[in-house]
């Protein structure tokens, strides 16, 4: 009865190529990081000889073309991006900065983001405060807030709500925000009191300040009477300060 040689019915792994080994069809070897399958039996013919071998799998790059992330990323916080030529490292940015795209054909960067809330500060004083002085002062008020700005570009929104009053009908009392003892802009509130001393008027004041410093600053609301025997009153103060990045 005739017999038929079916040859190998599966690939035969032979390990690393050896020039002294006789290889048969469907033998598979490794060579220079690649793997090859024998297509013609031979001895001493290197796998790169396409008469005897076909390549089965090819080694990846060794990182010299910038695709090896272990050599591209070197420090905690690094991120990787592609520029016009290959993969590049972007080192960690300044704390609080955000990753910003510059659009098509440009590289991403770390930048500060304006407008977001950086910090919030609050104080209150429920004590009745009065003065007959005609000069701005705290006059016992205890709502002063000390802040160290996160940046020289920080902006501060000051908001005060309180009961303001005067002991004379239809007379004025004066209230104004101060920073480190100095008056701030046009935040003065001239309140014409239409009730008596015991009927204070609920009111509020606000101011947007740019101190341009990273040194500690102190904000407060100071007040004084109109004069002529008036007594100004400040009660139930609520002082809020919002710091925004710019």
C-alpha positions as CSV (number, residue, x, y, z in Angstrom):
1,X,0.0,0.0,0.0
2,X,1.4,3.4,-1.0
3,X,2.2,5.9,1.7
4,X,2.0,9.7,1.5
5,X,4.4,11.9,3.5
6,X,2.3,14.7,5.0
7,X,5.3,16.5,6.4
8,X,4.8,18.6,9.5
9,X,1.3,19.3,10.6
10,X,2.4,22.2,12.8
11,X,5.3,24.6,13.2
12,X,8.3,23.2,15.0
13,X,10.0,25.7,17.3
14,X,13.8,25.2,17.2
15,X,14.9,28.1,19.3
16,X,17.7,30.4,18.3
17,X,19.2,29.8,14.8
18,X,22.3,27.5,14.7
19,X,24.4,27.3,11.5
20,X,25.3,23.7,12.2
21,X,21.7,22.5,12.5
22,X,19.8,20.9,9.6
23,X,16.4,22.6,9.3
24,X,13.3,21.1,7.7
25,X,10.3,22.8,6.2
26,X,8.1,24.4,8.9
27,X,10.9,24.6,11.4
28,X,10.8,28.0,13.2
29,X,13.8,29.8,14.7
30,X,14.6,33.2,16.3
31,X,17.3,35.4,14.8
32,X,18.3,39.0,15.7
33,X,15.0,39.6,17.5
34,X,12.8,38.2,14.6
35,X,11.3,34.8,14.0
36,X,11.6,32.9,10.7
37,X,9.9,29.7,9.3
38,X,11.9,27.4,7.1
39,X,10.4,27.0,3.6
40,X,13.3,24.9,2.1
41,X,15.3,22.3,4.0
42,X,18.9,23.4,4.4
43,X,21.9,23.7,6.7
44,X,24.0,26.8,7.2
45,X,21.7,29.2,5.4
46,X,21.0,32.2,7.7
47,X,17.3,33.1,8.2
48,X,17.7,36.3,6.2
49,X,18.2,34.2,3.1
50,X,14.7,34.4,1.6
51,X,15.3,31.3,-0.5
52,X,15.2,29.1,2.6
53,X,13.3,31.3,5.1
54,X,10.2,33.5,5.5
55,X,9.9,36.0,8.3
56,X,7.1,35.2,10.7
57,X,7.3,38.1,13.2
58,X,9.5,41.2,13.4
59,X,10.9,42.9,16.4
60,X,9.7,46.3,17.5
61,X,11.8,49.4,17.6
62,X,14.4,49.7,20.4
63,X,13.4,53.3,21.3
64,X,16.0,55.1,19.2
65,X,13.2,56.6,17.1
66,X,11.4,58.1,20.2
67,X,8.7,55.5,20.6
68,X,10.2,54.0,23.8
69,X,8.1,55.6,26.6
70,X,10.5,54.4,29.3
71,X,13.2,56.6,27.9
72,X,10.9,59.5,26.9
73,X,9.2,59.8,30.3
74,X,11.8,60.3,33.0
75,X,10.2,62.1,36.0
76,X,7.0,61.7,38.0
77,X,4.3,64.0,36.6
78,X,5.6,63.8,33.0
79,X,3.1,63.4,30.2
80,X,3.8,62.4,26.6
81,X,2.7,64.1,23.4
82,X,3.6,64.0,19.7
83,X,5.2,67.0,18.0
84,X,6.1,67.2,14.3
85,X,8.7,64.5,14.5
86,X,7.7,62.0,17.2
87,X,6.9,61.5,20.9
88,X,8.1,64.2,23.3
89,X,8.1,64.7,27.0
90,X,6.2,67.5,28.7
91,X,7.4,68.0,32.2
92,X,5.0,68.6,35.1
93,X,3.8,72.2,35.2
94,X,3.4,74.7,38.0
95,X,1.0,73.7,40.7
96,X,-2.5,74.9,39.8
97,X,-1.8,75.3,36.1
98,X,-3.8,73.5,33.5
99,X,-2.9,71.7,30.3
100,X,-3.8,73.9,27.3
101,X,-4.0,73.0,23.7
102,X,-2.8,75.6,21.2
103,X,-4.7,74.1,18.3
104,X,-3.8,72.1,15.2
105,X,-0.1,72.0,14.5
106,X,0.9,73.3,17.9
107,X,2.2,71.6,21.1
108,X,0.3,71.6,24.3
109,X,1.6,73.7,27.2
110,X,0.9,74.3,30.9
111,X,-0.6,77.6,31.7
112,X,-2.4,79.4,34.5
113,X,-6.2,79.6,34.1
114,X,-7.9,82.9,34.8
115,X,-11.2,83.3,36.4
116,X,-11.3,80.2,38.6
117,X,-11.8,80.5,42.4
118,X,-8.5,80.1,44.3
119,X,-9.6,80.6,47.9
120,X,-12.6,81.8,50.0
121,X,-12.5,83.7,53.3
122,X,-15.2,84.6,55.7
123,X,-15.7,86.4,59.0
124,X,-18.6,87.8,61.0
125,X,-19.3,90.1,64.0
126,X,-22.7,90.2,65.7
127,X,-21.7,93.0,68.2
128,X,-23.2,96.4,68.0
129,X,-20.5,98.9,67.0
130,X,-20.9,102.6,67.3
131,X,-18.8,105.7,66.9
132,X,-19.1,109.5,66.9
133,X,-15.7,109.8,65.1
134,X,-15.6,111.6,61.8
135,X,-12.6,109.6,60.7
136,X,-12.6,106.1,59.2
137,X,-11.7,103.4,61.8
138,X,-12.6,99.9,62.9
139,X,-14.1,101.3,66.1
140,X,-14.1,97.9,67.7
141,X,-15.1,95.9,64.6
142,X,-13.6,92.4,64.5
143,X,-14.2,91.2,60.9
144,X,-10.7,92.0,59.5
145,X,-9.4,89.2,57.3
146,X,-5.8,88.5,56.6
147,X,-4.9,86.8,53.3
148,X,-1.6,85.8,51.6
149,X,-2.4,86.0,47.9
150,X,-1.7,82.8,45.8
151,X,-0.3,85.0,43.0
152,X,0.6,88.6,42.4
153,X,-2.1,88.5,39.7
154,X,-4.9,87.4,42.1
155,X,-8.1,89.4,42.1
156,X,-10.3,89.7,45.2
157,X,-14.0,90.2,45.4
158,X,-15.0,91.8,48.7
159,X,-18.6,91.5,49.9
160,X,-20.0,92.9,53.2
161,X,-23.5,92.7,54.4
162,X,-24.6,94.4,57.7
163,X,-27.0,96.6,59.5
164,X,-26.0,100.2,59.0
165,X,-27.4,103.1,61.0
166,X,-27.3,106.6,62.4
167,X,-28.9,108.1,65.6
168,X,-30.4,111.0,63.5
169,X,-33.2,110.8,61.0
170,X,-32.2,111.5,57.4
171,X,-28.5,111.7,58.2
172,X,-25.5,110.0,56.7
173,X,-23.0,107.4,58.0
174,X,-20.0,106.5,55.9
175,X,-18.6,102.9,55.3
176,X,-15.6,102.0,53.2
177,X,-13.4,98.9,52.5
178,X,-9.8,99.2,53.5
179,X,-6.7,97.2,52.6
180,X,-3.9,97.4,55.1
181,X,-5.5,100.6,56.6
182,X,-5.8,102.4,53.2
183,X,-9.2,103.3,51.6
184,X,-10.2,101.3,48.5
185,X,-11.6,103.1,45.5
186,X,-15.2,104.2,45.4
187,X,-16.7,101.5,47.6
188,X,-18.0,104.2,50.1
189,X,-21.6,103.7,51.0
190,X,-23.4,106.9,51.9
191,X,-26.6,105.7,53.6
192,X,-29.3,108.2,54.2
193,X,-31.0,106.9,57.3
194,X,-34.8,107.4,57.2
195,X,-35.5,105.7,60.5
196,X,-34.3,106.3,64.1
197,X,-31.2,105.0,65.7
198,X,-32.9,101.8,66.7
199,X,-34.0,101.0,63.1
200,X,-30.8,100.2,61.2
201,X,-30.9,99.7,57.5
202,X,-29.8,96.3,56.0
203,X,-27.4,97.0,53.3
204,X,-24.4,95.6,51.5
205,X,-21.2,96.8,49.9
206,X,-18.8,95.2,47.4
207,X,-15.4,95.9,45.8
208,X,-13.1,94.2,43.3
209,X,-9.5,94.6,44.3
210,X,-6.1,93.9,42.6
211,X,-3.4,94.2,45.3
212,X,-0.6,93.0,43.0
213,X,1.4,91.3,45.7
214,X,2.1,87.9,47.3
215,X,2.7,89.5,50.7
216,X,0.1,89.1,53.4
217,X,-2.6,91.7,53.3
218,X,-5.5,92.6,55.6
219,X,-9.0,93.6,54.5
220,X,-11.6,95.3,56.7
221,X,-14.6,97.6,56.5
222,X,-14.2,100.9,58.4
223,X,-16.9,103.5,59.2
224,X,-17.5,106.9,60.7
225,X,-20.2,109.3,61.6
226,X,-21.2,112.4,59.6
227,X,-20.5,114.8,62.4
228,X,-22.6,117.3,64.3
229,X,-23.3,115.0,67.2
230,X,-24.2,112.0,65.0
231,X,-23.5,108.4,66.1
232,X,-22.8,105.9,63.3
233,X,-23.8,102.3,63.9
234,X,-22.6,99.0,62.4
235,X,-24.2,95.7,63.4
236,X,-24.4,92.1,62.2
237,X,-21.5,92.2,59.9
238,X,-20.9,89.4,57.4
239,X,-17.6,89.7,55.5
240,X,-16.8,87.4,52.5
241,X,-13.7,87.5,50.3
242,X,-13.3,85.5,47.1
243,X,-9.8,85.2,45.5
244,X,-9.8,84.5,41.8
245,X,-6.9,83.6,39.5
246,X,-6.1,86.0,36.7
